[in-house]
Amino acid sequence: GGAREGVCPLVRGASAEVNAYVASRLRQVAKEVGAEYAHQACEPNVVVLFTADPEQLLSEASRTKRFNYSGVSNRKAQQFKASTQPVRWMHGSATPGMKTRDARPYNALVVVDASKAADVKISALADYVSMVSLADVQTRAAPDHSIINLFDNAKGAAPQAMTDADRAYLRAVYRAR
């Protein structure tokens, strides 16, 4: 499976409205940029979890072996676990050690620190989550006016929605076969 056969999101931990909104925004963005979208009864490969306590969530998930870090370098797994960003994410590959030649992840795990992201408009947050879920944005520097800068810029300087350049990047990622 994996996101190459279709994006299959699972959004949990926020209110039912927010979970549904983020999942539907992911679906909409995937469609706009030409990413396949899995239909009913798919195995989730983009998992977005909202939590007030990311450390607790991650240590519990490790203990119960709920997160699978296979296909992720140890360094990346450690960075993910140690991150204090409002939103952290990790992409996996289909098979350990397999190198993909493009920025399309096979799966994505996104953890949103609900308290740190509380001041961000949900529409902006959903666009940010869509961007980091659908492409390995760390393969290039984010342009100044990218949704990727949502948490980096001085208040009000970051765009509050995905930009045309962001969409063009995602389209290029999904065109590169």
C-alpha distance (Angstrom), angle and dihedral (degrees) to the residues before:
residue distance angle dihedral
G1 . . .
G2 3.76 . .
A3 3.77 136.3 .
R4 3.81 91.0 -60.6
E5 3.80 88.8 72.2
G6 3.75 90.6 46.0
V7 3.77 140.2 -48.4
C8 3.80 109.8 -92.7
P9 3.81 110.7 -178.4
L10 3.77 128.7 -163.0
V11 3.81 114.3 -170.2
R12 3.80 119.1 -172.6
G13 3.77 142.2 160.3
A14 3.81 102.8 46.3
S15 3.80 126.2 82.3
A16 3.80 116.5 -62.1
E17 3.83 88.9 -106.6
V18 3.81 93.8 51.8
N19 3.81 93.1 44.2
A20 3.82 90.4 51.4
Y21 3.81 92.9 44.3
V22 3.82 94.1 51.8
A23 3.82 92.2 45.9
S24 3.79 92.3 49.3
R25 3.82 91.9 46.6
L26 3.82 89.2 52.3
R27 3.80 88.8 51.1
Q28 3.82 91.4 48.7
V29 3.83 94.5 48.1
A30 3.82 91.9 45.5
K31 3.80 88.9 53.6
E32 3.84 93.5 45.8
V33 3.81 93.3 53.1
G34 3.78 97.8 41.4
A35 3.79 98.6 -105.9
E36 3.78 112.2 149.1
Y37 3.76 112.3 -109.3
A38 3.77 118.5 -148.2
H39 3.76 116.1 -129.8
Q40 3.81 128.8 -142.6
A41 3.80 122.5 -29.5
C42 3.78 99.0 23.3
E43 3.78 129.7 152.7
P44 3.84 106.1 -108.8
N45 3.80 110.8 -110.1
V46 3.79 99.3 165.6
V47 3.78 106.8 56.2
V48 3.81 117.1 -176.7
L49 3.79 116.5 -173.4
F50 3.80 124.8 -172.5
T51 3.79 114.3 -158.6
A52 3.79 139.0 161.8
D53 3.82 88.7 -145.1
P54 3.83 113.4 39.8
E55 3.82 93.9 172.7
Q56 3.79 91.3 55.0
L57 3.82 91.2 46.0
L58 3.81 93.0 50.1
S59 3.79 96.4 45.0
E60 3.81 90.5 47.7
A61 3.81 90.1 48.0
S62 3.82 90.7 49.6
R63 3.79 91.5 48.4
T64 3.80 93.3 50.4
K65 3.84 92.2 38.6
R66 3.81 90.0 -123.6
F67 3.81 94.1 140.1
N68 3.73 117.9 61.5
Y69 3.79 112.5 -150.1
S70 3.81 93.9 -177.6
G71 3.77 112.4 129.3
V72 3.80 89.3 27.7
S73 3.78 119.9 103.5
N74 3.78 114.3 -115.3
R75 3.81 89.1 -119.3
K76 3.81 91.7 54.8
A77 3.80 92.5 46.1
Q78 3.82 90.3 51.6
Q79 3.82 92.0 47.0
F80 3.78 89.4 50.4
K81 3.80 92.9 50.1
A82 3.82 93.4 45.1
S83 3.81 96.7 45.2
T84 3.80 118.0 119.4
Q85 3.81 94.7 -171.4
P86 3.82 119.0 128.5
V87 3.82 86.7 -116.9
R88 3.79 123.1 26.2
W89 3.76 126.4 -179.8
M90 3.75 141.7 -177.6
H91 3.78 130.6 -165.4
G92 3.77 124.4 -149.9
S93 3.76 130.9 -158.1
A94 3.78 127.5 -132.0
T95 3.78 93.8 -110.4
P96 3.79 129.0 17.5
G97 3.77 113.3 -91.8
M98 3.78 93.1 9.0
K99 3.78 110.2 141.7
T100 3.77 116.3 -145.7
R101 3.76 116.2 -155.4
D102 3.76 96.6 -144.0
A103 3.78 139.3 47.6
R104 3.80 96.3 -100.5
P105 3.78 111.0 117.0
Y106 3.79 121.6 -145.1
N107 3.75 89.9 -142.1
A108 3.77 139.7 -7.8
L109 3.76 134.7 -148.8
V110 3.81 113.0 -163.0
V111 3.80 122.1 -175.3
V112 3.81 117.3 -167.1
D113 3.80 117.5 -160.0
A114 3.80 96.5 -140.6
S115 3.81 94.2 -158.7
K116 3.83 94.5 50.3
A117 3.80 92.6 44.5
A118 3.81 94.7 44.2
D119 3.82 95.2 103.8
V120 3.79 94.1 51.8
K121 3.80 120.3 96.6
I122 3.80 109.3 -108.8
S123 3.82 91.1 -128.4
A124 3.83 90.5 56.2
L125 3.81 91.1 44.8
A126 3.82 91.5 50.2
D127 3.82 90.4 51.6
Y128 3.81 90.6 48.4
V129 3.82 91.7 49.4
S130 3.82 90.2 47.8
M131 3.80 91.3 51.7
V132 3.82 95.6 49.8
S133 3.81 92.2 42.0
L134 3.78 97.4 50.9
A135 3.81 100.0 44.3
D136 3.75 140.9 24.7
V137 3.80 93.0 -112.8
Q138 3.80 91.2 -179.6
T139 3.80 90.1 75.1
R140 3.80 89.8 80.2
A141 3.80 139.5 23.2
A142 3.78 112.2 -92.9
P143 3.80 113.6 -113.2
D144 3.81 115.0 -117.4
H145 3.77 94.7 -104.4
S146 3.79 98.7 47.7
I147 3.79 128.7 123.9
I148 3.82 83.7 -126.5
N149 3.81 86.9 77.5
L150 3.80 91.7 59.7
F151 3.81 93.1 115.6
D152 3.81 98.9 28.2
N153 3.76 107.6 60.9
A154 3.76 130.8 77.0
K155 3.81 111.1 -85.1
G156 3.77 111.6 -67.2
A157 3.81 95.8 7.3
A158 3.81 96.5 96.6
P159 3.80 119.1 81.7
Q160 3.78 113.9 -102.6
A161 3.79 93.8 -143.7
M162 3.77 140.9 32.4
T163 3.80 108.9 -75.1
D164 3.79 129.4 -136.2
A165 3.81 87.6 -106.6
D166 3.83 90.5 53.7
R167 3.80 90.7 51.3
A168 3.81 91.5 45.8
Y169 3.81 89.6 52.7
L170 3.81 92.1 50.6
R171 3.81 90.9 46.7
A172 3.82 89.4 52.4
V173 3.82 90.5 49.3
Y174 3.80 91.8 52.4
R175 3.81 93.8 42.8
A176 3.82 92.0 54.7
R177 3.79 100.6 87.3
